[in-house]
């Protein structure tokens, strides 16, 4: 923030412009109405106050320009600002040409210049820097984590081609050719549809290329579906987004899991999604994999010269999300949750790319595998209708979740919690229900910890009377 000393009557104030600016801005930001300026404030703090604390700045105007001039000029008008006070200004989406952002091919630095006027007098100036990114550049987990979903483009022309090929694979394997999402209400059919896409994309002769170093944090240029089709190359994140777009096109829910050096795609076998848009707890995903609700698969194996099955790709991805790899896990993004939050795919119409001639003869697509033994979809896993009765049923499911998904029943090793040893849980429940209060007592205060003074022991007090049933037992904190 820049401060300028400004004389008003017999008082001297610091006038300041304080703005919070996104580090990067791009076509994905604009299409999803993410603001470049997340906070804008004027403040006036008094330095010398000889008794005239009621002074005001009046008729203020804040003007924003950019260098180069890619954003339209913006003005904020303020009737008055009292000395020693601050004022939050309205957040606005800056106007910028769609054509300019769509045509941008390299990252450029932009200066945002704020100038505060009183009438025609310049009171203070302040400048901030941001970077404009090309349309196909994702800014990384640190700068635009949730907007990774904008680069899954299910309506791209190439996606439609892959969907048709996957439908043919299903038909040739003796299954129904329609790719109908979760309508079967089984886990097997979503699995088979994902396997069909695996076989089709594995037959596209795509070559693997290494992603940039630290792409998970700093971002990378994304090869969109038409680029992959024409250039026949893709990194792990490009291929994961390609698979995710195919799955989304046919109504299946997908996730992208990212480590510090790698990315892979995941598929929900039931019609569900994570409650959070982004999740940095890999145990959540492992729980869902163990429950056969999700499968992760290693997308780069689709570029292998030798045939790799969908099952092998799943086995390889399990290593990425294992407990041994927790230190490298960055986060997972749920694309269905992203769409619920109105994060839209970036447009791909009119996308230009270089056509690369492919003279290689087409190889035979792999035979569709038999789906492994998967548990049936239970009644509580079926989607509920958007009605009052349906919403009540959904709340009941969440309250009565007895599976490993319930964190109250299945704590991770890194969870912060205290486990209590309770010799009579029924009595404890009765006391809680009767609104009794409980206090913790240190080990030095209890007569029941003589042989374990060095441990953190405690006992319950209910009001002023110690319950006899609890006093007979040493209540321990189990770390």
C-alpha positions in Angstrom: 0.0 0.0 0.0 1.2 3.5 -0.9 0.6 6.3 1.6 0.7 10.1 0.8 0.8 12.9 3.4 -2.1 15.3 2.6 -2.8 18.5 4.5 -6.5 19.1 5.5 -7.0 22.3 7.6 -4.8 22.0 10.7 -4.7 18.2 10.4 -2.3 15.9 8.6 -3.5 12.5 7.3 -2.1 9.5 5.5 -4.2 8.7 2.5 -3.8 5.2 1.1 -5.1 2.9 -1.6 -5.0 -0.7 -0.5 -5.9 -3.4 -3.1 -5.7 -7.1 -3.2 -4.9 -8.3 -6.8 -5.0 -11.8 -8.2 -1.5 -12.9 -9.2 -2.7 -14.0 -12.6 -5.7 -13.5 -14.8 -6.9 -15.4 -17.9 -9.7 -16.3 -20.1 -10.8 -18.9 -17.6 -11.0 -16.2 -14.9 -13.2 -14.0 -17.1 -15.5 -16.8 -18.3 -16.2 -17.8 -14.7 -16.5 -14.3 -13.4 -13.5 -14.5 -11.0 -12.5 -11.0 -10.1 -9.0 -9.7 -10.7 -9.4 -7.2 -7.8 -10.6 -9.1 -4.8 -10.5 -6.2 -2.3 -10.2 -2.4 -2.8 -10.0 0.0 0.1 -9.4 3.7 0.7 -8.1 4.7 4.1 -7.2 7.9 5.9 -5.2 7.7 9.2 -4.6 10.8 11.1 -1.0 11.8 12.1 -1.5 15.2 13.8 -4.9 15.8 15.4 -5.2 19.3 17.0 -8.8 18.8 17.9 -10.4 18.7 14.5 -11.3 15.0 14.2 -14.5 15.7 12.3 -12.7 16.7 9.1 -13.6 14.8 5.9 -12.3 14.3 2.4 -15.0 15.1 0.0 -15.7 14.6 -3.7 -13.2 11.8 -4.2 -12.7 9.9 -7.4 -10.5 6.8 -7.8 -9.5 6.0 -11.4 -8.0 2.7 -12.6 -6.0 2.4 -15.8 -3.8 -0.4 -17.1 -0.5 -0.5 -18.9 -0.6 -1.8 -21.6 -4.2 -0.6 -22.0 -6.0 -4.0 -22.1 -8.6 -3.2 -19.4 -11.2 -0.5 -19.8 -10.9 2.5 -17.6 -12.8 2.2 -14.3 -13.9 4.9 -11.8 -15.2 4.8 -8.2 -16.8 8.0 -6.8 -16.8 8.6 -3.1 -18.8 11.5 -1.5 -16.8 11.7 1.6 -14.2 9.9 3.7 -13.7 10.9 7.4 -10.2 11.4 8.7 -9.0 8.3 10.5 -11.5 6.0 8.8 -11.3 3.5 5.9 -13.8 2.6 3.2 -14.2 -0.6 1.2 -15.1 0.1 -2.4 -17.4 -2.0 -4.6 -15.7 -5.0 -6.2 -16.0 -5.0 -10.0 -15.2 -7.3 -12.9 -12.9 -5.4 -15.1 -13.8 -5.1 -18.7 -11.4 -6.7 -21.2 -11.9 -7.9 -24.7 -12.8 -11.6 -25.1 -11.0 -11.6 -28.5 -7.8 -10.2 -26.9 -7.7 -12.9 -24.2 -8.6 -15.7 -26.6 -5.8 -14.6 -29.0 -3.2 -14.2 -26.3 -0.4 -16.7 -26.9 2.2 -15.7 -24.3 2.1 -14.5 -20.7 2.4 -10.7 -20.3 2.8 -8.5 -17.3 0.2 -5.8 -16.7 0.5 -2.7 -14.5 -2.8 -1.6 -12.8 -2.5 2.1 -11.9 -4.8 3.6 -9.3 -5.0 7.4 -9.0 -7.1 9.1 -6.3 -8.4 12.6 -7.0 -10.1 15.3 -5.0 -11.7 17.5 -7.6 -8.8 17.9 -10.1 -6.1 17.5 -7.5 -4.1 14.2 -7.5 -3.9 13.0 -3.9 -2.2 9.7 -4.2 -1.1 7.1 -6.8 -0.5 3.3 -6.4 0.4 0.6 -8.9 0.1 -3.2 -8.8 1.4 -5.9 -11.1 -0.4 -9.0 -12.4 0.1 -11.4 -15.2 -2.2 -12.2 -18.1 -2.1 -15.8 -19.1 -2.9 -17.4 -22.5 -6.2 -19.1 -22.8 -4.7 -22.6 -22.5 -2.5 -21.9 -19.5 -3.4 -23.1 -16.1 -1.8 -21.1 -13.3 -1.2 -24.0 -10.9 -2.5 -25.0 -7.4 -1.2 -21.9 -5.7 -2.8 -19.4 -8.1 -5.9 -21.0 -9.6 -6.4 -24.4 -8.2 -10.2 -24.7 -8.6 -10.1 -23.3 -12.2 -8.3 -26.5 -13.4 -11.9 -27.7 -14.0 -12.3 -25.1 -16.7 -9.8 -27.0 -18.8 -11.9 -30.1 -19.0 -13.8 -29.4 -22.2 -16.5 -32.0 -22.8 -17.9 -30.2 -25.8 -14.7 -30.2 -27.9 -15.0 -31.7 -31.3 -12.4 -34.4 -30.6 -14.3 -35.5 -27.5 -17.4 -36.2 -29.6 -15.2 -38.3 -31.9 -13.9 -40.3 -29.0 -17.3 -40.8 -27.6 -18.5 -42.3 -30.9 -15.6 -44.7 -31.0 -16.2 -45.8 -27.4 -19.8 -46.5 -28.2 -18.7 -48.7 -31.1 -16.3 -50.5 -28.7 -19.2 -51.2 -26.3 -21.4 -52.5 -29.1 -18.7 -54.8 -30.5 -18.1 -56.3 -27.1 -21.8 -57.3 -26.9 -22.9 -54.5 -24.6 -25.5 -51.8 -25.1 -24.0 -49.1 -27.3 -25.5 -46.1 -25.5 -23.2 -44.4 -23.1 -25.8 -43.6 -20.5 -24.0 -42.4 -17.3 -25.4 -43.9 -14.1 -28.8 -45.0 -15.5 -27.9 -48.7 -15.0 -27.6 -48.1 -11.2 -24.7 -50.5 -11.2 -20.9 -50.0 -10.6 -20.0 -52.4 -13.5 -21.4 -50.3 -16.4 -19.6 -47.0 -15.5 -16.4 -49.2 -15.2 -17.0 -50.7 -18.6 -17.6 -47.3 -20.2 -14.4 -45.9 -18.8 -12.6 -49.0 -20.0 -14.0 -48.4 -23.5 -12.5 -44.9 -23.5 -9.3 -46.3 -22.3 -9.1 -48.7 -25.2 -10.0 -46.0 -27.7 -7.5 -43.4 -26.5 -4.8 -46.0 -26.2 -5.3 -46.6 -29.9 -4.9 -42.9 -30.8 -1.0 -43.1 -31.1 -0.5 -40.3 -28.6 3.1 -39.7 -27.5 3.9 -38.9 -23.9 5.9 -35.7 -23.1 7.2 -34.6 -19.7 5.3 -31.9 -17.9 7.2 -28.8 -16.7 9.0 -28.9 -13.4 6.7 -27.9 -10.4 3.7 -27.8 -12.7 1.4 -28.7 -9.8 2.2 -25.4 -8.1 3.3 -23.1 -10.9 1.0 -24.3 -13.7 1.5 -25.3 -17.2 0.2 -24.8 -20.8 -2.6 -27.3 -21.3 -3.0 -29.2 -24.5 -6.7 -29.0 -25.2 -8.4 -32.0 -26.9 -8.0 -30.6 -30.4 -4.3 -30.0 -29.8 -3.9 -33.6 -28.6 -5.7 -34.8 -31.7 -3.6 -32.8 -34.1 -0.2 -32.9 -32.4 -0.5 -36.4 -31.0 1.3 -35.5 -27.8 0.3 -35.0 -24.2 1.6 -34.7 -20.6 0.0 -36.4 -17.6 -2.3 -33.5 -16.9 -3.3 -33.1 -20.5 -4.3 -36.7 -20.8 -6.1 -36.7 -17.4 -8.2 -33.7 -18.6 -8.9 -35.5 -21.9 -10.2 -38.6 -20.1 -12.2 -36.4 -17.6 -13.8 -34.5 -20.5 -14.8 -37.8 -22.2 -16.4 -39.1 -18.9 -18.1 -35.8 -18.3 -19.6 -35.8 -21.9 -21.5 -39.1 -21.1 -22.6 -38.1 -17.7 -20.0 -39.7 -15.5 -18.4 -37.9 -12.6 -14.6 -37.6 -12.5 -11.8 -36.2 -10.4 -8.2 -35.2 -11.2 -5.6 -36.1 -8.5 -2.3 -34.2 -8.6 1.0 -34.9 -6.8 4.0 -32.6 -6.9 5.2 -34.3 -10.1 2.2 -36.2 -11.6 -1.5 -36.2 -12.4 -4.0 -38.9 -12.9 -7.8 -39.3 -13.5 -10.4 -40.8 -11.4 -14.0 -42.0 -12.0 -16.9 -42.3 -9.6 -18.7 -45.6 -10.1 -21.8 -44.2 -8.3 -23.5 -41.0 -8.9 -21.8 -38.9 -6.2 -19.2 -36.3 -5.7 -17.0 -35.0 -2.9 -18.5 -32.2 -0.8 -15.4 -30.1 -1.3 -14.3 -28.7 -4.7 -10.6 -29.3 -3.9 -9.3 -31.8 -1.3 -5.8 -32.1 0.0 -6.5 -35.2 2.2 -5.5 -38.3 0.2 -7.2 -40.5 2.8 -10.6 -39.4 1.6 -9.8 -40.8 -1.8 -8.3 -44.0 -0.4 -11.5 -44.6 1.6 -13.6 -44.2 -1.5 -11.3 -46.6 -3.5 -11.6 -49.2 -0.7 -15.4 -48.9 -0.8 -15.3 -49.4 -4.6 -16.9 -46.0 -5.1 -14.0 -44.6 -7.1 -11.3 -45.9 -9.4 -8.2 -44.0 -10.2 -6.2 -44.8 -13.4 -2.8 -43.8 -14.7 -3.5 -41.9 -17.9 0.0 -41.8 -19.3 0.0 -45.6 -19.8 -2.4 -45.0 -22.6 0.6 -43.7 -24.6 2.5 -47.0 -24.2 3.8 -48.7 -27.3 2.8 -52.1 -25.8 -0.9 -52.7 -24.9 -1.7 -51.8 -21.3 -5.1 -52.8 -19.9 -7.4 -50.6 -18.0 -7.0 -52.8 -14.9 -3.2 -52.4 -15.0 -3.7 -48.6 -15.2 -5.8 -48.8 -12.1 -3.2 -50.8 -10.2 -0.5 -48.3 -11.1 -2.6 -45.3 -10.0 -3.2 -46.9 -6.6 0.5 -46.4 -5.9 0.2 -42.7 -6.5 -2.5 -42.3 -3.8 -1.0 -44.7 -1.3 -0.1 -43.8 2.3 3.6 -44.0 1.4 3.1 -41.2 -1.1 1.1 -38.8 1.2 4.0 -36.3 1.3 3.9 -35.8 -2.4 0.1 -35.5 -2.7 -1.0 -32.0 -3.6 -4.8 -32.1 -4.0 -7.7 -33.6 -5.9 -10.4 -31.6 -7.7 -13.9 -32.9 -8.2 -15.2 -31.8 -11.6 -18.8 -32.5 -10.7 -18.5 -30.2 -7.7 -16.9 -27.6 -9.9 -19.8 -27.6 -12.3 -22.2 -27.3 -9.3 -20.3 -24.2 -8.4 -20.7 -22.8 -11.9 -17.1 -23.3 -13.0 -17.6 -23.6 -16.8 -15.3 -25.1 -19.4 -13.4 -22.6 -21.5 -14.8 -22.4 -25.1 -13.1 -24.4 -27.7 -15.0 -23.3 -30.8 -12.8 -22.0 -33.5 -9.6 -23.3 -31.9 -6.8 -23.3 -34.3 -4.0 -25.8 -34.3 -1.4 -27.3 -36.6 -2.4 -30.4 -38.5 0.1 -33.1 -38.2 -0.1 -35.9 -40.7 -0.2 -39.3 -39.2 0.9 -42.1 -41.5 0.9 -44.9 -39.0 -1.5 -47.7 -39.7 -4.3 -48.0 -37.2 -3.9 -50.9 -34.8 -6.7 -53.1 -33.5 -8.4 -51.7 -30.4 -8.1 -53.9 -27.3 -10.9 -56.2 -26.4 -13.1 -54.7 -23.7 -12.3 -56.4 -20.4 -14.9 -58.1 -18.1 -15.8 -55.8 -15.2 -14.4 -57.1 -11.9 -16.7 -58.2 -9.1 -18.1 -54.9 -7.7 -20.6 -54.4 -4.9 -24.1 -53.6 -5.9 -25.3 -50.0 -5.6 -27.1 -49.7 -2.3 -30.3 -47.8 -1.9 -28.5 -45.1 0.1 -26.1 -44.6 -2.8 -28.8 -43.9 -5.3 -29.4 -40.3 -6.1 -32.3 -38.7 -4.3 -34.9 -36.5 -6.0 -34.8 -32.8 -5.5 -38.0 -32.6 -3.4 -38.6 -31.9 0.3 -38.8 -35.7 0.9 -35.7 -36.3 -1.1 -33.7 -33.7 0.8 -34.8 -35.1 4.1 -33.6 -38.5 3.0 -30.3 -37.1 2.0 -29.8 -35.4 5.4 -30.7 -38.7 7.1 -28.1 -40.5 5.1 -25.4 -38.1 6.1 -26.4 -38.3 9.8 -26.5 -42.1 9.8 -23.4 -42.8 7.6 -21.8 -45.9 9.2 -19.2 -46.5 6.5 -15.6 -45.6 6.4 -16.5 -42.3 4.8 -17.7 -41.1 8.2 -14.7 -39.4 9.8 -16.2 -39.7 13.3 -15.9 -43.5 12.8 -12.7 -43.7 10.7 -10.1 -41.2 11.8 -6.9 -40.7 9.8 -3.5 -40.9 11.4 -3.1 -37.2 11.0 -6.5 -36.2 12.4 -6.5 -34.0 15.5 -8.7 -35.8 18.0 -8.8 -37.1 21.6 -10.0 -40.6 22.3 -11.7 -41.1 25.6 -11.8 -44.3 27.6 -15.4 -44.5 29.0 -16.3 -47.5 31.3 -20.0 -46.7 31.1 -21.0 -45.0 27.9 -24.7 -45.3 28.6 -24.3 -43.2 31.7 -22.2 -40.7 29.9 -24.9 -40.4 27.2 -27.6 -39.9 29.9 -25.6 -37.2 31.6 -24.9 -35.4 28.3 -28.6 -35.6 27.4 -29.5 -34.0 30.8 -27.2 -31.0 30.0 -24.7 -31.8 32.7 -21.3 -30.0 32.4 -18.0 -31.8 32.4 -14.6 -30.6 33.4 -11.1 -32.0 32.7 -8.8 -32.5 35.7 -5.0 -32.8 35.3 -3.1 -35.9 36.5 -1.7 -34.1 39.5 -5.2 -33.4 40.8 -6.6 -36.9 40.6 -6.0 -39.5 43.4 -6.3 -42.4 40.9 -3.1 -41.9 39.0 -0.4 -42.6 41.6 1.4 -45.1 39.4 1.2 -43.1 36.2 2.0 -39.5 37.2 4.1 -38.9 34.1 1.0 -39.6 31.8 -1.7 -37.2 30.8 -4.6 -38.6 32.8 -7.8 -36.9 33.6 -11.2 -37.6 35.1 -14.7 -36.2 34.6 -16.5 -34.0 37.0 -20.3 -33.8 36.5 -21.3 -30.5 38.1 -19.7 -30.6 41.6 -20.3 -34.3 42.2 -17.9 -36.9 40.9 -19.7 -39.9 39.4 -18.7 -43.0 41.4 -18.7 -45.2 38.3 -16.1 -42.9 36.6 -14.0 -42.4 39.8 -13.3 -46.1 40.0 -11.5 -46.0 36.6 -8.6 -44.0 35.4 -9.8 -42.1 32.4 -6.9 -41.8 30.0 -6.0 -39.7 27.0 -5.0 -42.2 24.3 -2.9 -40.3 21.8 
